Amino acid sequence: MNRLLAVLAPLLFAVACASSGAAPSCSVAPAADHHQHLLSAEAAKLGGEHPLAAVDVPPAIAQLLADRAAHWNDKKALQDLFTEDSVVYTLDDHNWIKGRADVADFLGGRFARPYTVTPVAVHLDGATGYLAGYFTRPEKYFGEVQMSLRKGGDGKWRIAAESPVFPGPTVRTEYNADQLIENLDAAGIRRAAVLSAAYWFGSPFHENVENELEKVRAENDWNAEQAARYPGRLIAFMSVNPLKDYALGELERCAKSGRFKGVKLHFGNSQIDLKNPQHVATMKEFFRAANRLRMPIVAHLWTIDPTYGAEHSRVFLEQLLPEAPDIVVQIAHFAGGGPGYTDSALAVFADAIQKGDPRTKNLYFDVATVADEQPEDELKRFAARIRQVGVKRVLYGSDLGPPYARQEWLTFRTTVPLTDEEMRTIAANVAPYF
């Protein structure tokens, strides 16, 4: 299965289901989504990408961009905006289109609605230059583009080469319980675990956050308040960077409030190094506290360490799990970071489960984004690992999105080579913490 087929498979499956209306595999939907997030307006400021600011450009370049916007779908008029030997890269088939006429023909039919190009960098040197910017519509930046520019003998600047990238930068905004419920309803999913993103405020990736602890508490409380608006459907997990000196206090506060079912830990975002004995000691203390407070743990184990794999999982299995023998521990993204998963990390847990290791008795795995954009051989290996850990331990999850729950379930359902019975089992699985 090539990458294009992997992308098209869910769409083809949906069309087939709509036309047949009978296949059991079409109607199955997860009972619960075990990996969802909400974002307050304050947290959204830290999430996503931060687009570069627009810059002023010389009048001749401003005119070129204005003409591009005015003639966005006029193939004949677009020709004069490109050099005779111009090229444009197409992501549709990952190839170059060459020549003024062919370039204009492609771009003139490429876009469904008018757009502009917002420049964020420009440099001219004699008769050549470059421009970087965003494809823009009133509501958002929907793509990115880099252009090579050339000045002709007639004094006009034209585009000599263009490389577009879609989609554009992800700009986060508040994502609340009403929006989540709408997306869950579209997927036919009744319940969801809402994992707070409060740990973002304590992440080393976001330095000098003012009133850090106050914002961590506020984000956790906001998530609890949002989940409480849909009792019986949403449950809240607090979160915190466990390496912070306030982490145990925040865990205790949230547990005693009675508004949280568990705690989300993000090893990568918090830069937890399981090769660092001091970090391991701190994590052992945190796991002991979570166990004492009966707060199940969802752990995003993957980190930015390029050597991440079996060694990290062995530390988790041998030193952290024994500190939390009485609570559910859910490893997010099948021990990867998504899309895809890290097989060497997952293999440690799979082998331990297969050998009947008692430390794994309450261990579960969610599959959030694991099937996204994966080639056929990876999906086959993923399916084999699911069978090795046991389908009863596998929990469906979607993550924040986009794509949202409906598309994520469709991707998982249509690309991972499991039987209908196995899919139904996974869809029916509901973690004990609900």
C-alpha positions in Angstrom: 0.0 0.0 0.0 1.6 3.3 -1.0 1.1 6.5 0.9 -1.6 7.8 -1.5 -3.6 4.6 -1.1 -3.3 4.8 2.6 -4.8 8.3 2.5 -7.6 7.2 0.1 -8.5 4.0 1.8 -10.8 5.5 4.5 -12.6 7.6 1.9 -13.2 4.5 -0.4 -14.4 2.6 2.7 -16.8 5.3 3.6 -18.2 5.4 0.1 -18.6 1.6 0.1 -20.4 1.7 3.5 -22.7 4.4 2.4 -23.7 2.5 -0.7 -24.1 -1.0 0.9 -25.6 -0.1 4.3 -25.2 -3.7 5.4 -21.6 -4.6 6.3 -21.2 -5.0 10.1 -17.7 -3.5 9.9 -19.2 -0.2 8.7 -21.4 0.3 11.7 -19.1 -0.5 14.6 -17.9 2.6 16.6 -15.8 2.8 19.7 -17.6 2.9 23.0 -15.1 5.4 24.4 -12.2 7.6 23.2 -9.4 7.2 25.7 -7.2 10.0 24.4 -8.8 13.3 23.9 -7.8 16.9 24.9 -9.5 20.2 25.5 -7.7 23.5 25.3 -8.5 26.7 27.1 -7.8 30.0 25.3 -4.7 30.4 27.5 -3.3 27.0 26.7 -4.1 27.5 23.0 -1.6 30.4 23.0 1.2 27.8 23.7 0.0 25.2 21.2 0.4 24.9 17.5 2.7 27.0 15.4 3.3 30.7 15.5 3.2 32.1 12.0 5.8 34.7 11.0 4.6 38.3 10.8 3.9 39.8 7.4 6.6 42.1 5.9 6.5 45.0 3.5 7.8 44.3 0.0 9.1 46.6 -2.7 6.3 48.1 -4.9 7.2 45.9 -7.9 6.9 42.7 -5.8 3.7 44.0 -4.2 2.3 44.4 -7.7 3.3 40.9 -8.7 1.4 39.5 -5.7 -1.6 41.7 -6.4 -1.7 40.4 -10.0 -1.4 36.8 -8.7 -4.4 37.4 -6.4 -6.5 39.2 -9.1 -5.9 36.4 -11.7 -5.9 33.4 -9.3 -7.9 31.3 -11.7 -7.2 33.0 -15.0 -4.8 30.6 -16.7 -4.0 33.0 -19.6 -3.3 36.0 -17.4 -1.2 33.9 -15.0 1.3 33.1 -17.7 2.7 36.6 -17.7 3.5 36.3 -14.0 5.9 33.4 -14.6 9.2 33.2 -16.5 9.3 31.2 -19.7 11.3 28.4 -18.0 9.5 28.5 -14.7 8.8 25.4 -12.6 6.3 24.6 -9.8 6.3 21.6 -7.5 3.1 19.7 -7.2 2.4 17.7 -4.0 -0.3 15.7 -5.9 2.3 13.4 -7.6 5.5 14.8 -6.1 6.9 16.1 -9.3 7.9 19.3 -11.1 5.7 21.1 -13.7 7.9 23.0 -16.1 7.2 25.8 -18.6 5.1 29.0 -18.3 2.0 27.6 -20.0 1.9 24.3 -18.1 2.6 26.1 -14.8 -0.2 28.6 -15.4 -2.6 25.8 -16.5 -1.8 23.9 -13.3 -2.1 26.8 -10.8 -5.1 28.3 -12.6 -7.1 25.2 -11.8 -5.5 24.2 -8.5 -7.4 26.4 -6.1 -11.2 26.3 -5.5 -11.5 29.9 -4.1 -9.7 33.2 -4.3 -6.6 33.7 -2.2 -3.7 36.0 -1.6 0.0 35.4 -0.8 1.1 37.0 2.5 4.9 37.7 2.3 6.9 37.0 5.5 10.4 37.2 3.9 11.7 38.7 0.8 15.2 39.4 -0.6 16.3 40.9 -3.9 19.8 40.9 -5.3 20.2 42.5 -8.6 17.9 40.7 -11.0 17.1 37.7 -8.8 15.5 37.1 -5.4 13.3 35.0 -3.3 10.0 35.3 -1.3 8.5 33.2 1.4 4.9 33.5 2.5 1.6 32.0 3.3 -1.4 31.2 1.0 -4.1 33.2 2.7 -7.8 33.5 2.9 -9.6 35.8 5.3 -10.1 33.1 7.9 -6.6 31.6 7.9 -3.2 30.7 6.4 -4.0 27.5 4.5 -0.6 26.9 2.9 3.0 27.9 2.8 5.0 28.9 -0.3 8.6 29.7 -1.3 9.2 31.5 -4.6 12.3 32.2 -6.6 12.0 35.6 -8.4 13.7 36.9 -11.6 13.6 40.3 -13.2 13.1 40.3 -16.9 14.6 42.5 -19.6 11.3 44.5 -19.6 11.9 45.4 -16.0 9.1 43.2 -14.6 9.6 40.7 -11.8 8.3 37.2 -12.4 8.1 33.9 -10.6 10.8 31.5 -11.8 10.1 28.7 -9.3 7.5 27.9 -6.7 7.3 25.3 -4.0 3.9 25.1 -2.1 3.2 23.2 1.0 -0.2 22.3 2.3 -1.8 22.5 4.8 -0.6 25.7 6.4 0.6 26.3 9.9 -1.6 24.9 12.7 -2.9 27.8 14.8 -4.6 26.6 17.9 -7.7 28.2 19.4 -9.8 27.3 22.3 -11.3 23.8 22.0 -14.1 23.2 24.5 -16.4 20.5 25.6 -19.2 21.5 23.2 -16.9 21.2 20.2 -15.5 17.8 21.5 -19.0 16.4 22.0 -20.0 17.5 18.5 -17.0 15.6 17.1 -17.7 12.5 19.3 -21.3 12.5 18.1 -20.1 12.6 14.5 -18.0 9.5 15.2 -20.8 7.7 17.1 -18.6 7.7 20.3 -20.4 8.0 23.6 -17.7 8.7 26.1 -14.2 10.2 26.3 -11.3 10.8 28.6 -10.2 14.4 28.5 -6.5 14.7 29.2 -5.5 18.2 30.5 -2.7 20.0 28.7 -1.7 21.9 31.9 1.7 20.3 31.6 2.4 22.7 28.7 2.8 25.6 31.1 5.6 23.7 32.9 7.3 22.5 29.8 11.0 23.4 29.2 9.8 24.2 25.6 7.9 27.2 27.0 10.4 29.2 29.0 9.5 32.0 31.4 5.8 31.4 31.7 4.5 34.0 34.0 2.5 32.7 37.0 3.3 29.2 35.9 1.7 27.2 38.8 -1.4 29.5 38.7 -1.8 28.7 35.0 -1.3 24.9 35.6 -4.0 24.9 38.2 -6.3 27.0 36.1 -6.0 24.7 33.1 -6.6 21.6 35.2 -9.7 23.2 36.8 -11.0 24.5 33.4 -10.8 20.9 32.0 -12.7 19.6 35.1 -15.4 22.2 34.7 -15.7 21.5 31.0 -16.0 17.7 31.5 -18.6 18.3 34.3 -20.9 19.9 31.8 -21.4 16.4 30.2 -21.7 14.0 33.1 -21.8 10.4 31.9 -19.9 11.3 28.7 -16.7 13.1 29.7 -14.2 12.4 32.4 -11.2 14.6 33.3 -7.6 13.8 33.8 -5.4 16.4 35.4 -1.8 16.9 34.2 1.5 18.4 35.3 5.2 18.2 34.6 6.2 15.7 37.3 9.7 17.0 37.5 8.4 20.4 38.9 8.7 21.0 42.6 4.9 21.7 42.7 4.0 18.5 40.9 3.1 16.3 43.9 1.1 19.2 45.5 -0.9 19.6 42.3 -1.5 15.9 42.1 -2.8 15.8 45.7 -5.0 18.9 45.1 -6.6 17.5 42.1 -7.1 14.0 43.5 -8.7 15.4 46.7 -11.1 17.6 44.7 -12.9 14.5 43.4 -13.2 16.0 39.9 -10.4 14.0 38.2 -10.2 10.3 37.3 -6.5 10.3 36.7 -3.3 12.0 35.6 -1.7 12.5 32.2 2.1 12.6 32.0 3.9 13.6 28.9 7.5 12.4 29.1 8.6 14.2 25.9 7.0 17.6 26.6 8.3 17.5 30.2 11.7 16.4 29.0 11.8 13.4 31.4 15.0 11.4 30.9 14.7 7.8 32.0 18.5 7.5 31.6 18.9 10.1 34.4 18.9 8.4 37.8 17.6 11.6 39.4 14.7 11.8 37.0 13.9 8.2 37.6 13.9 8.7 41.4 11.5 11.7 41.0 9.2 9.6 38.7 9.1 6.7 41.2 8.0 9.1 43.9 5.3 10.5 41.6 4.0 7.0 40.6 3.9 6.0 44.3 1.8 9.1 45.1 -0.6 8.4 42.1 -1.0 4.8 43.3 -1.7 6.0 46.9 -4.3 8.5 45.6 -5.8 5.9 43.2 -5.2 8.2 40.2 -4.7 6.1 37.0 -1.9 7.3 34.8 -1.9 7.9 31.0 1.8 8.1 30.0 3.1 9.5 26.8 6.4 7.7 27.0 8.0 8.8 23.8 10.6 11.5 24.1 12.8 13.6 21.8 15.8 11.5 22.7 17.0 10.1 19.4 17.9 6.8 21.1 14.3 6.4 22.5 13.4 2.7 22.5 13.9 -0.5 24.5 16.1 1.0 27.2 13.5 3.6 28.1 10.7 1.0 28.2 12.8 -1.3 30.4 13.2 1.5 33.0 9.5 2.1 32.9 8.7 -1.6 33.3 11.3 -2.4 35.9 11.4 0.8 38.0 8.2 2.8 37.5 5.4 0.3 37.1 6.2 -1.6 40.3 5.5 1.7 42.2 1.9 1.8 40.9 0.6 -1.8 41.2 -3.0 -0.9 42.1 -3.9 1.5 39.3 -4.4 1.4 35.5 -1.4 2.6 33.6 -2.2 3.5 30.0 0.7 4.0 27.6 -0.3 6.5 24.9 0.3 6.1 21.2 1.3 2.4 21.6 4.6 3.5 23.1 5.3 5.9 20.3 4.6 9.6 19.5 2.2 9.3 16.6 1.8 9.1 13.7 3.1 5.5 13.9 4.7 4.0 17.0 8.2 2.9 18.2 8.4 -0.9 17.8 11.5 -1.3 19.9 9.8 0.4 22.8 6.6 -1.5 22.5 8.4 -4.8 22.1 9.6 -4.7 25.7 6.1 -4.5 27.1 4.7 -7.0 24.6 7.4 -9.6 25.5 6.7 -9.0 29.2 3.0 -9.5 28.8 3.5 -12.6 26.7 5.7 -14.0 29.5 3.0 -13.3 32.1 5.0 -10.6 33.9 2.8 -9.5 36.9 4.0 -5.9 36.6 1.9 -5.6 33.5 -1.4 -6.7 35.1 -3.0 -3.2 34.9 -1.1 -2.1 31.7 -3.1 -0.8 28.7 -2.2 0.9 25.4 -4.1 3.4 23.4 -3.7 3.6 19.6 -4.2 7.4 19.1 -2.8 8.4 15.7 -0.7 5.2 15.4 -2.3 4.2 12.0 -2.0 7.6 10.5 0.1 7.9 7.3 1.7 4.4 7.7 2.9 2.1 4.9 1.5 -1.4 4.6 4.4 -3.2 6.3 4.2 -0.9 9.3 0.5 -1.6 9.6 1.0 -5.3 9.5 3.6 -5.1 12.2 1.3 -2.9 14.3 -1.5 -5.5 13.9 0.9 -8.3 15.0 1.9 -6.3 18.1 -1.8 -5.7 19.0 -2.3 -9.4 18.9 0.8 -10.0 21.0 -0.2 -7.6 23.8 -3.8 -8.8 23.5 -6.8 -7.0 22.0 -8.4 -6.6 25.4 -5.5 -4.3 26.5 -5.9 -2.0 23.4 -7.9 1.1 23.9 -9.2 3.4 21.1 -8.0 7.0 21.2 -8.0 9.9 18.8 -5.9 12.8 20.2 -6.6 16.5 19.9 -6.8 16.7 16.1 -7.4 17.6 13.4 -8.1 15.0 12.1 -10.9 14.4 14.6 -12.4 11.3 16.1 -14.5 10.2 13.1 -11.6 10.4 10.7 -9.2 8.8 13.1 -11.4 5.8 13.8 -12.1 5.4 10.0 -8.3 5.4 9.4 -7.6 2.9 12.1 -10.6 0.7 11.1 -9.8 0.6 7.4 -6.0 0.4 7.3 -4.9 -1.8 10.2 -5.2 -5.5 9.1 -7.3 -6.9 11.9 -10.3 -9.1 11.7 -13.9 -7.8 12.2 -14.0 -9.6 15.6 -10.7 -8.0 16.7 -11.9 -4.6 15.6 -15.2 -5.1 17.5 -13.3 -6.1 20.6 -11.1 -3.0 20.5 -14.2 -0.8 19.8 -16.0 -2.2 22.8 -13.0 -1.9 25.2 -13.6 0.6 28.0 -10.8 1.3 30.5 -11.6 0.5 34.2 -11.2 4.2 35.1 -14.5 5.1 33.5 
